[in-house]
Amino acid sequence: MASAPWAEIREKFQAALALSRVELHKNPEKEPYKSKYGARALLEEVKALLGPAPEDEDERPQTDDGVGAGDHALGLPAEAVEAEGPIAQGAVRLAVIEFHLGVNHIDTEELSAGEEHLVKCLRLLRKYRLSHDCVSLYIQAQNNLGILWSEREEIETAQAYLESSEALYNQYMKEIGSPPLDPTEHFLPDEEKLAEQERSKRFEKVYTHNLYYLAQVYQHMEMFEKAAHYCHSTLKRQLEHNAYHPIEWAINAATLSQFYINKLCFMEARHCLSAANVIFGQTGKISTEDTTEAEGDVPELYHQRKGEIARCWIKYCLTLLQNAQLSMQDNIGELDLDKQSELRALRKKELDEEESVRKKAVQFGTGELCDAISAVEEKVSYLRPLDFEEARELFLLGQHYVFEAKEFFQIDGYVTDHIEVVQDHSALFKVLAFFETDMERRCKMHKRRIAMLEPLIVDLNPQYYLLVNRQIQFEIAHAYYDMMDLKVAIADKLRDPDSHIVKKINNLNKSALKYYQLFLDSLRDPNKVFPEHIGEDVLRPAMLAKFRVARLYGKIITADPKKELENLATSLEHYKFIVDYCEKHPEAAQEIEVELELSKEMVSLLPTKMERFRTKMALT
C-alpha cells in the first residue's frame, strides 16, 4: 500500500460515499451528475493512494465463452479462503473502490466503464469470495453486473451472474452463517465497525435484492412459475426485514396475484391482494430507511396505485365467477343443476382441505400484520360460488372496486383504462346473470350492461380506437341478443303474448342486428369490401357475428309472409357464408365447430321452409 496516512484515505472514501448519496434532483439542472463526478474523483484519489493491485496468479474469473460470472456460474463451489495479510487486505480494499467506481459509472449511464470496474472487483476478490470479509461485496458486484446485462437485454448473462450470487449466499449461510462484513467497514476504524445485527440486516437486504432481480430475469425469460416463486420470496423477506416502500410493495403483491389468478390458485391470489390492501394502508404511517420523503407527497401516484390494486381485485372477482360458471354450465351456456349438485358435494372436501392448503401457501407477515391480512381475507371467499347469493357477494365486492378504480381511471385522460374497467363491470353483470333464475331480473342485468357500454362508443374515434370499438360493439350486440332470447323464453310461457311483448322482442332483435352489423362493417376495407380472408384475431367473433345475425333474422316476428320470406332469405345467406368460408378455410371450422354444424343444418332446412312459404303465398 502507498505511504499515505490511513486516516486521509478513510476520510476521502467517506466523503466519496456522502457525495454518491446526494439525490440527482439536488444537483444543478445543467449538471445533474455533479455530485457523482465529485465522488468519482475522490474514489480515483483513494485508488491512487492505495497503490497498484497485488500480483495474483488467478488473472481472470471469467469463462472463455464470455459469460463472465466466474466459477460459481458453472456450479463450482467456492472455498473459504480468508482475506488475511497485507496483500489480501490491499486486494480487498482496492476491490471496494473498484465496486464503487463501477456503480458510479453505471449511475452516470457509462455502462461499459461500469462493467470494467465491477469485473476488476470480482477478479480481485475471486479467491476470497466465500470469506467473512468479502462475500457481501462479491454478491453485490455480481448483482450489479446482472442488472447491467439485463438492461442490455443479454438476459442469459444476467441470469448467470444473479444465479451465481444466489448460490454463493446459500453456500455461505450453510457453511459459515455468521453476519459478514459490510463493504463500507473496510474503511472504518475498529471502534466504528457495525454491530452483528446491523451486518445481518444489510447482508439479508443484499440477498433480497438478488432474489428481486432474479424474479425479473425469470419473468423476462417467460419462466413464469419461477418468477412468481422468487417474487413471492422477495415480498416475504421485505416484510420480515422491514425494508420496503408500502406503495411499491403493495403494487408488486397485487401484480403477483394476477399470476395466481391465471393459474386458478384463488387462495394465493386472495392472500396477495389482502396483503396489498393492508400494506398499502400503511402509506405515510411508517418510516423505514427505504421510504423516500417524496412518497407521501405524491397524491397522484397514491391514487393511481390504489386504482391499479382495485383493478387486480376486479380481475379476482370476475375470474372466480367465470370459473364457477364454466364448471356449472351445460352445452348451451345455461346452469346445469346436476353439475351444481356435484360441486356442492365437493365443497365440504374443499373446506376440509383449506387448512392443509394454507400451510403450503407462502404466508406474508407475522404477528399483528399476519392477523390484519387474515382479517381482510376472511371477508372474501376463494371458493367458487355455487348459487346466486354467493355469486352476488363476489359481484358486489368486484363492483366496489370498479367504483374505486374509476375514481382515478377517468375517461378524460385514461380512455383505454377507463373502458377496460367498464368492460369488466359489464362482465361482472353478465356472469351474475348466469346465476340468476328469474328471467326478468336477468334482462335487467343485461340492460345495465348496455346502459354502461353504449355511451363509450359515442365519442370514440373509430380510427384511433378501432379494436376497442369492435369489442364494445360486439359486447353490446351480445347483450341485446341475450335479452331477446330471454324475452322470447318469457313469451313462450305465455298462452297469448300481447303486441307489447312482440314489439319488445323485435326492437331487441333490431338493436342486436345493428351492433353486429357495425362490428362486421368495421372489418371491411376502405372500399367497403368484406375481406376474403378474415384475420386470425377477429375470426371467431366475425363468424359468431355472422351466425347470430343469421339466427336473428330468423327470429323476427312478422305477420307479413313476404317480409318473413325476405328475412329467411337473409338468414340463409349468412348461414351459407359460414359454411362456404369454412370450406375454403378449414382452419376456421375449428373456431366455430358447434355453430358450423348448426349452419350446415339450416342451409339444408331453410330452402324447404322458404318453398313452403312461396306455395302458401301463391295460394292466398
Order of alpha helices (4+ residues) and beta strands (2+ residues): alpha-alpha-alpha-alpha-alpha-alpha-alpha-alpha-alpha-alpha-alpha-alpha-alpha-alpha-alpha-alpha-alpha-alpha-alpha-alpha-alpha-alpha-alpha
